[in-house]
Amino acid sequence: MSTDVAADTQAHQLVVFTLGAEEYGVPIKLVQEIIRYTEPRPIPGSPHGVEGVINLRGRIIPVVDLRSRFGTMGERAEDAKIVIVELPDTTVGVIVDEVKEVLTVDADQCEDPPEGAGNADYLESVAKLEGRLLVILNMSVLFGAQSLSY
């Protein structure tokens, strides 16, 4: 596991959201805010998965469609949200179907992604919860400077 969710004995607070039937988590310390979905303004030549930009109180924020990035099928939820994620080098909006909860996960509930996960280095870990698995994303890898560069 890398730095977004450190491999220690501490508990981690995660914002849990859905894309279709899948649940994902991101460390709450990276989430600046959650807003209603507004149609991003398309930018010609945008990187794969970047739908465009929004103006958030005077700041221009790129908005990423994780469905496209992950190859997830299905339609976006009518009441979709944009999770604004603050990283050291960038701020990005992430389109999600639903924000479900803020969840505390103990480090001993988390395991490294399975070997069969391929080159999905943006997978931080997988948390084993009661009756479900939660994929924890490494937002720094997923939205590093190269992945959002025009």
C-alpha positions as CSV (number, residue, x, y, z in Angstrom):
1,M,0.0,0.0,0.0
2,S,1.2,3.5,-0.7
3,T,0.8,6.8,1.0
4,D,-2.9,7.6,0.5
5,V,-3.9,4.8,3.0
6,A,-0.7,3.9,4.9
7,A,0.0,0.3,6.0
8,D,-0.2,0.9,9.8
9,T,-2.5,0.0,12.6
10,Q,-4.6,3.2,12.4
11,A,-8.1,3.5,11.3
12,H,-8.8,5.5,8.1
13,Q,-11.8,7.5,7.2
14,L,-13.0,7.0,3.6
15,V,-15.6,8.7,1.5
16,V,-17.5,5.8,-0.1
17,F,-19.1,6.3,-3.5
18,T,-20.6,4.1,-6.2
19,L,-20.2,3.7,-10.0
20,G,-22.9,1.4,-11.1
21,A,-22.9,-1.6,-8.7
22,E,-19.3,-1.1,-7.6
23,E,-18.2,0.7,-4.4
24,Y,-15.0,2.7,-4.2
25,G,-13.4,4.6,-1.3
26,V,-11.1,7.6,-1.2
27,P,-9.4,9.1,1.9
28,I,-11.6,11.8,3.4
29,K,-8.6,14.1,3.9
30,L,-8.4,14.4,0.0
31,V,-12.1,15.3,-0.4
32,Q,-12.5,19.1,-0.5
33,E,-16.3,18.9,-1.1
34,I,-19.1,17.2,-2.9
35,I,-21.3,19.1,-5.3
36,R,-24.3,18.3,-7.5
37,Y,-23.4,17.2,-11.1
38,T,-23.2,20.1,-13.5
39,E,-22.4,19.6,-17.1
40,P,-18.6,20.3,-17.6
41,R,-17.6,22.5,-20.5
42,P,-15.8,20.3,-23.0
43,I,-12.2,21.1,-23.9
44,P,-11.0,19.9,-27.3
45,G,-8.1,17.5,-27.0
46,S,-8.8,16.6,-23.4
47,P,-7.1,13.5,-22.0
48,H,-9.0,10.2,-21.9
49,G,-11.8,10.4,-19.4
50,V,-11.7,14.1,-18.9
51,E,-15.2,15.4,-19.7
52,G,-14.2,19.0,-19.5
53,V,-14.0,21.7,-16.8
54,I,-16.2,23.5,-14.4
55,N,-15.9,26.9,-12.7
56,L,-16.0,26.3,-8.9
57,R,-16.1,29.6,-7.2
58,G,-13.6,31.1,-9.6
59,R,-11.4,28.0,-9.9
60,I,-11.3,26.1,-13.2
61,I,-11.4,22.4,-12.2
62,P,-11.0,19.5,-14.7
63,V,-13.8,16.9,-14.3
64,V,-13.1,13.2,-14.9
65,D,-15.6,10.5,-15.7
66,L,-14.3,7.4,-13.9
67,R,-16.7,5.2,-15.9
68,S,-14.7,6.0,-19.0
69,R,-11.4,5.8,-17.2
70,F,-12.2,2.3,-15.7
71,G,-14.1,1.0,-18.7
72,T,-17.3,0.7,-16.6
73,M,-20.5,0.2,-18.6
74,G,-23.9,1.7,-17.8
75,E,-25.5,5.1,-17.6
76,R,-24.7,7.8,-15.2
77,A,-27.2,8.2,-12.4
78,E,-29.7,11.1,-12.7
79,D,-28.6,12.5,-9.4
80,A,-24.9,12.1,-10.0
81,K,-22.4,14.0,-7.9
82,I,-19.0,15.5,-8.4
83,V,-16.5,14.8,-5.7
84,I,-13.8,17.5,-5.6
85,V,-10.5,16.0,-4.7
86,E,-7.6,18.1,-3.6
87,L,-4.1,16.6,-4.4
88,P,-0.7,18.2,-3.8
89,D,-0.3,19.2,-7.5
90,T,-3.9,19.5,-8.7
91,T,-7.6,19.7,-7.9
92,V,-9.9,17.5,-9.9
93,G,-13.7,16.8,-9.9
94,V,-14.7,13.1,-10.1
95,I,-18.1,12.2,-11.4
96,V,-19.8,9.5,-9.2
97,D,-23.3,8.0,-9.2
98,E,-23.8,8.3,-5.5
99,V,-21.9,9.2,-2.3
100,K,-23.0,6.6,0.1
101,E,-21.2,7.2,3.4
102,V,-18.1,8.2,5.4
103,L,-16.7,4.9,6.7
104,T,-13.9,4.1,9.1
105,V,-11.8,1.2,8.0
106,D,-9.0,-0.4,10.1
107,A,-5.7,-1.0,8.4
108,D,-6.0,-4.8,9.2
109,Q,-9.2,-4.9,7.1
110,C,-7.2,-3.8,4.0
111,E,-5.2,-6.0,1.7
112,D,-3.0,-5.1,-1.3
113,P,-4.8,-5.5,-4.7
114,P,-4.7,-9.0,-6.1
115,E,-2.0,-9.9,-8.6
116,G,-4.6,-10.3,-11.3
117,A,-5.5,-6.6,-11.1
118,G,-3.2,-6.0,-14.0
119,N,-1.6,-2.6,-14.4
120,A,-4.2,-0.9,-12.3
121,D,-1.6,0.8,-10.1
122,Y,-4.3,3.3,-9.0
123,L,-5.8,0.6,-6.8
124,E,-4.5,1.4,-3.3
125,S,-6.0,-1.6,-1.5
126,V,-9.2,-3.7,-1.1
127,A,-11.0,-3.5,2.2
128,K,-12.9,-6.6,3.4
129,L,-16.0,-5.4,5.1
130,E,-19.1,-7.2,6.3
131,G,-20.5,-8.9,3.2
132,R,-18.8,-6.6,0.7
133,L,-15.5,-5.5,-0.8
134,L,-14.5,-1.9,-1.0
135,V,-11.9,-0.8,-3.6
136,I,-9.7,2.0,-2.2
137,L,-8.3,4.2,-4.9
138,N,-4.9,5.9,-4.9
139,M,-5.9,9.3,-6.1
140,S,-2.4,10.6,-6.5
141,V,-1.6,7.9,-9.1
142,L,-5.0,8.1,-10.7
143,F,-4.8,11.9,-11.2
144,G,-1.1,12.5,-11.3
145,A,0.1,15.4,-13.4
146,Q,0.7,13.2,-16.5
147,S,-2.9,11.8,-16.5
148,L,-4.5,15.2,-16.6
149,S,-2.0,17.0,-18.9
150,Y,-3.4,18.4,-22.1
